[in-house]
Amino acid sequence: MVKKSFKYAIDNYIRKVPNLKVHCDRCLNSKRWDGSIVLMVVDASFTSIGLNYFSGIIPKVEEFEKVFVKTDKITSLNEIISTELNDLRKIWKNKRSWHVAKSVSIYFSSLMEENSLSDREALRFWAKNTLLDNWKEDPIGKISGVGINTFQYLRMMGGIDTLMPDKIVKKTFLKILDDDNLKNKFTDDMEFIEFIHDLAENTGYRPIELCWATWLNESDKGPTKSGKYDEVIKRI
């Protein structure tokens, strides 16, 4: 049961994040990175290894876009699959990330072929028809390198109002709710997700908004305040 006193703390925190609804609507409409499913899959694959998103991931996604997308070398998921690993590693060396990107692309491409879907439709079809409870048995969840955070991240970009149970989100909610009784609950990812969904319902926000608020406020000492990421924030 979510304490009523939590609403005051959440309201104060959410006020610090400008344009939060815009960011979350863009994510839920699969319109991040100007609607490029290629960049969304690459983003999720890079993010899967746990580096700082704003200082570590975003510059590399932008570099990938410059080298491969804007030159029309990779404009579809099928082209991620067919591109040589050595070429991809010139941008991002981590093999695990590229295994994730290629494997996710292979699965979504199979959905496209079977159901006559576009890249975007395949992502949204998968997200709509998968369940969190058995995520490890899902074709995406079974991919080596895909943990619950990557799984949830892809679901969010596919239109599902939920959250990632990552360390920033957990740490932030422990701090702003200031309740020691939550520490044990936050050690279990599934319990944490359930708690934030309940918190959202009882405070009038969407789960995705509570998640994005922490990223925009806490990542890299508050990217929305520094001004350093103003242009890219309009795309993500």
N, C-alpha and C positions, 0 to 999 in steps of 0.2 A: 504494500500500500504506500503510495507516494504522499509525503507530508504536505499539508497545505502551505506550510512556511517556505517550501522550496520555490513556490511561484514567484515570490518577491525577489529571490536571488536570481532566478532565471530571467525575469523581466529586466532586471538591471544589467545583466550580462548581454542579453540580446540587443539592448539599446546601443551597445558599443559597435555593432556590426552594420555598416551601411549597406543598403541594397541586398540584404540577405535573401529576400524572397526571389529577387531576380536571378541570383546565382543558383538557387535551388530549383527554380522553375526550368532554367536552362538545362540543368543536369537531368531532371525528370523527363524532359522532352527530348532527350538524346541530342542536344544541340551544343554540347561543349566542343571546344576547338572548331568553332564555325560549322558544327555538324559532321565533322570528319570521324567516321567510325574507326578508320585506320589510326588516327591520332589518339582516340580514346582507348583503343586496345593497346597501343604502344605505351601510353601514359600508365595504364593499369599494370602492365608488365614491368615497367621500370619501377613503379611504386612498390611492387611486390617484395623488393629486397630491403625496404625499410629506411631508405635515405631521406633526408629532409626534403620535403616536397618543393618548396619555393626556391631554395638555393641549389638543390641537387637534381631534381627531376625536371622541372620546367625548362631550364636552359637546354637540356638534352633533347626533350621533345621538340623544342623549337629548332634545334640543330637538325634533327631527323626530318622535320618538315621542310627545312630549307634545302637539304641535300636530296631527299627522295620524293617528297610530295610535290613541292613547287616545280620540280624538274620533270614531273609526270612519270618518274621511275616506279613509284608505288602510289597508286590511287585507289586500290581495292584490297580487301583481305586476301584474295587469291594471289596478289602480287607480293604480299608479305611472305606467303608460303613459298613462292617460287624464287625469292631473292636469296642469293648465297649468304650463308652465315658470316663468312669472312668480310663481305661487303657491309653487312649490318653492324658488325663489331667495330668497324671504323668509327662509328658514332657512339656506341655503348658496348663495352667489352664483356659485360656479364652474360655468360652463356645461358644461365638459368632464365634470365629475363626473356631472351630470344626464344627459348624453348616454350615458355609460357605464351608469348605473342604468336608464335607459329601454331601451337596446339589449339589455342583459342580460335585462331583464324580458321584452322581446319574444321573445327566443329561447327562454327557459325557458317562456313561455306557449305557444309553438308546440309544444314538447315535451309540455306538459300536454294540449293539445288532441289531438295525434296519438296519444298513448299513454294517455289517460285517467288522468293523474297529478295529484297535488296539487302545490302549490308546492315542498314539501320533497322529494317524490319526484322532481320534475323536476331539482332541483339535484343530487341524488344519482345519478340516472340519467345526467345529463351527465358528472359527475365520474368515474363508473365506466367510462364508454365513451370518454373522451378520452385522448389520450396527450401526454406532455410533449414527446417528440421532434419532433412536428410542430405545436407549439402555435400557431405563427403562421398555420397553415392551418385551425385550428379555428374554428367560428363565433363563439365567444367571443373567441378570440385575434385575430380579424380586426377586432374593434370598435376604432374609433379611440379612443385613450385607455387601452386595456387593454394593459399591458406584462406581462412575465413574472411580476412580483410579484403583480399583481392576478389573473392567471390561476391562479397557484399558491395564492393566498389562497382563491379560490373553490373550488378542488379540495380544499383542506384542510377547508373548511367543508362540503364535499360528501362527506366520509368518506375522503379519500385521505391516507395517512400519508406526508407529504412536508414540504417547507419552502419559505419564500420566500427568495430570495437578496438580501435587502435590505441596506442599508448598515450597519444596526445588527448584524445577524447576522454579516456578514463582519468588521466591525471587532472584534467581541467574540471571534470564534474566532481571529483573528490575535493578539489579546492573550493569551488564556488558553492557547493552544497554544505561543506564543512560539517560532515557527519561521520564520525569514526565507525559507526555501525555499517557503513557501506563498503568498507575495505574488503571484507570477505566476499561480498556479493560481486565486487568488481574483478575478482580473480578468475571468474568463470565467464567466458565470452558470451555464451548463450544467455546466462542470467543477466549479464550486463545489457545486452540488446533488449531483452524483455523489460528491464527496469527503465531504460531510456524511452521505449515505446509507451510505457505507463506514464512516465514523467511528461512526455509530450502531450498525451491525451488529457492529463490533469492540469496542464499549464497553458493549453491553447496553442501550442506550436506543433509543427510537423517533426517527426523524428529526424528527417534529413536536415531540417533547419538547426536543430540542436547540434548535429554533427558538424555541419559546415561552419557554424558560428565558432566552434573551437578551433578549426583549422585557420580561419581567417583572423582570429584574435590571437592565437597562441603560436602559430607556426612562424619561425624566423622573427620572433619578437614583434609580431603583429604586422603582416605585410600590407594590410589595408591602411595602416597609419604611416608607414615609412614613405609611401609614394613610389618606391622602387619598382613595384610590380603593377602599377596602375593600368598599363596597356594590356598586359597579359590577363589580368584579373577580369577584364571585360570579355575574355574569350573562354575562361574556364568556369 
